[in-house]
């Protein structure tokens, strides 16, 4: 099971996930994979086990209309964030 703890930081959600199943295992190698269509991190342990992290590129746009006439930003209107769509489910 994973232990998840959420915190608020700088107005953004942060998330910490721990993997107690990996505690005490001996790391044999760590691989970073960057191929067209796949990004991942493999932490390979002795005993032919591994923690595999599939990583997706992700984009968030935070649109707003701003007035800069005073030299300082004044937000006139904000819209909901626009997020990229995950290709994996």
N, C-alpha and C positions, 0 to 999 in steps of 0.2 A: 504494500500500500504506500501511497505517497502522502507526505505531510505538507499541506499547502497553507501558507499564511499570507493574507493580503494586507497591504498597508497603503495609505495615501501619502504621496510624496510629490511635491512640486505640481500639484493639480492633476497628476496622472496616476493611474492605478499601477502598483508594482506587485509582483507576484514572486514568491519564493517557493520552490518545490524541492523537497529533499527526497533522496532515494536510499532508504535504509538497507535495501537489499544489496547495495554495492559496498556497504561498510565492511572493512576488513579484507576485501578482495585485493589481490595483487595485480597491478596493471602491467600487462605485457607490452602493449603499444597503444598509441592514440593516432587516429587517422582523420584528416580533414579532407573531405571529398567536395570538389567543385566541378561538376560536369554540366553540360547543357541539360536542363530539366531536373537536375537533382543536386541538392546541397546537403551535406550531412557531416556529423561528427561521430566517429565510432571509438569508444573506449573499450579496448579488447583486454580481457582479464585472462590469467592463466586458468586452465580448466575448460577452455573452449566456451566461455560465456562472454557476453559483450553488452554494454549499454549503447544503444544506437539512438542518435538524435537527428531526425529528419528536420531540416530547416527550410522554411519557405520565405522567399523575399516578400516583403509586405510594405505597402505604401498607405499613408494616411495624409489626406489634405485637409487643412483647417481653414476654410474660406471665411473671410470677413471683408467688409467695406470699411475703409479707414479714412479719417480726415487728418491730414498732416499740416494744415495751414499754420498752426502755432509752433511747428517744429516737434511737437510731441504727438504721439499716436492717440487718436480718439476713435474708438470703435463705434461706428454708426449702426452696423448690423452684423450679426454673426449667423452662420448657417451650421447645420449639423455636420460633423466630420464625415468625409467621404473616404471609405476604406476599400482596399483592394479585396477581391474575393479569393478565398482559399480554393486551390485546385484539388485538394485532397479532403476526404471526409473521414 
